């Protein structure tokens, strides 16, 4: 390791058991960290970018404005408990587990997305109109770093959303319908992603960076 930069971000607790992150702040911190790491740019420019994220944390944003409609719902957040309990009471536990390989639990991303669509003013209408996108933090950062050109994730991150069919390795239409999430919000699934990024600091254009995929973290 040649150099390391740490930038902290805020944790938000709007009520007991709820946890949120400001994804705009996370993106700014990523740009700040990269700028500090490469401030002494080398002639051969041998840089690449890897992204690691806390997989289940999920964000919903407007694809036209690039703005999140709400803070990210973090993996610890329990606001989706009522949604999951309702589906359990309606007998969907086994169905969800067979399709996704996961327990029906607010720990995973799907109930957080549904909560946002059901509770943020205008979100459901915008989603139905095809104006919103969703993704885990890797998806959000790559979308931002590519100026909205790539809306992607890898299978390991997708597998933690409750929306991936682990048998077909595709987004599951029945699971999306169960959580009332329009398929137009979902991203492309890829095995390995290599993309030239160009991002701009307010003072000068920096450099194009290849992304060597988003690596899962822990959970």
N, C-alpha and C positions, 0 to 999 in steps of 0.2 A: 504494500500500500504506500503510495507516494504522498497522499494528502487526504484529509478528511474534513468535512464541514457538517456541522449540526445546526439545524434551525428548528426551533420548537413552534408548535401551533396550539391554538386554544382548543380546549374541550368544553362543549356547551351542554348544560344539564337543565333543560327548560322545565322539567318536573321529575319527580322521583322515578327512577328506572329508565329515563329517556336519555340518550346520548347522541350528540350531533357534532359534525365538523363543518367548518366553513371551507368549501372546496376551492373557492377563489383564493383564499389565503394559502391553501396547500399548493396551488399552482404558482403563486407568487414566490413561495418559499423554494420551490423546485428551481425556478429561474434564478433566484438569488444564489442558491447553492451551486448551480452549474457555473454561473459567472465567477464565483469565488474560486472554484476548482480549476478553471482554465484561464485565470487572469494572466498567467504567464504562458501565452500561446506558443507552442513549438512550431518549427518550420514544417515538419512532416505531418502535423495535425492528426496524429494517430489517436483519436478519441472515439469512444462509442458510449452509448447510454443504456443502462439497464434499469428497469423499474421494478421495485418490489412493493407489494401492497398487502393490506390486511383484508384479504379477499372478500368477505361478506359485506363490508361497508359499501353502500350503494348511493348513487346520485342520479337525479333526473334533471335534465336541462333542455332549454329551447334551442333547437338546431339552427334557427335563423339568427338569434341574438347571441348565442353562446353563453347565455346566463342561466345558472341553476334556478329552478323554480322554488327551491327550498334547500336548506342545509342537507348535507349527506346524513343518512340514517346509519349509525355506526353499529357494528356487529354486536356490541353489548346491549343495544337499545331494546327495550321490551315493549315498545308501543304497538307492535304487531301481534301481541299475545291474544287479544280478543279476536283478531282475524283468524289466527291459527286455531284457537279453541272452537270457533264457530265451524270451521271446516272439519275438525275432529268430531264434533257433535253430529255433523251431517254424514259421518262415516267415510271420510276421505283419507284417513291416515295411511292405510295400506296402499291405496292407489298412488298416493304421492311418493311413498317410500319405494314402491316397485319401479315407478318411472324415473325418479330422481336419485334413488339410492340414499336419500336423506330422511331424517325425521321431520315431521311437520312442526316447525319451530321458528319463532321470530329471530333466532340467531342468524338465519339465512336471509338472503336479500329480498325475496319475493314479497313478503308481507310489508316490508318497508316501502317498496315501490307502490303497492296498492294503497297503503296509508296516505302517501303523498297525493296520489291521484284522487282519493276520496275526500281529502281534507284541505288541500291547498286550493284557494279560490281560482277557478279558471283552468286548473290542471287537467281535470278529466276531459273537458271540452277540447283543450289544446292537444291532448294525447289522441283523442278520437279523430281530430283533424290531421293527424300525422306530423304535428309540429314539435313533439318532444322525443328525446332520446334518453336511454337509461344505460347505466353501466357501473361496474365496480371502479375503484379509483384508478386502476391501470388504464381502463378504457377512457375515462375522463381526461387523464393527463395526456395520453397519446392523441386524442381528438384535439386537445388544445395545442399541443406541440406541433401538430401537422396542419394547423389552421383549419380544422374541421374536415380534412380530406380523408382521414381514416377513423372509422368507428368500429373498433375491433377488440377482441379479447382472445385469450387462449382457452383451451378446454379445461384446464385445472381451475381457473377462476370461474368459468361458466358453471362448473360442476358444483359450486357452492351457492348457487342462487335459488335452488328449488325449481328451476325452470328448464334445465337441460335434461333431455332423455338420455340416460347413460347407455341405452341399448342401441339407439340410432345415432347417437352423438350429434343430435340436432336440437334446436329449441323445440320444446314440446308444445304443440298447439293446444292440447287439452289442459296442460298446466297453466299456460298463459291465460286461457279462458277462465280457468278456475279462479285465478287471482285477478281477473278482469284487467289484464294488461294487454294493450294492443301490440301485435307482433311487430308493427312498424317501429316500435321503440327499441327493439333488440338489435344487437350489433353482429357483425360477421365473426364467425368462429375460425380460428387459424391454428395450425400446428406450430408454426414458427414465423415470426414476422421480422423482416429486415427492410427498413424504410429510411430514406434520407430525410432528415428533419432540417428545416431552417426556421430558426426562431430569432426574434429581434429584440435587442435591448433598446431602451429609449434613447440611449446615447450613440450606439453604433450597432451595425449588423455584426453578429458574432460568426458562428460557423455552422455548417451542416454537420449533423451527427447521425450516424446510423444507430438505430435502436436494436439491440440484441435482446429481444423479448422481455416481457414482464414476468418476473419471477414471483411465485407465490410466497407468502410469509405465514408461517406458523399454523394458523387456525385450521 
